[in-house]
């Protein structure tokens, strides 16, 4: 029984990690879509909003790369 509980906890942790990664990627992709939409004028967005969206996606990407480098 204890072995099954440990296995279930590990599977739950793996699913939580995958879910977090998918949600983070969805956020990045959504913010990245604001950039061409704003530049093309499809939606009236302030240049500051477009810049902030680009900065956030860059920081999130840099964080992903840095987390892979660290042991």
Secondary structure, 3 states (H helix, E strand, C coil): CHHHHHHHHHHHHHHHHHHHHHHHHHHHHHHHHHHHHHHHCCCCCCHHHHHHHHHHHHHHHHHHHHHHHCC
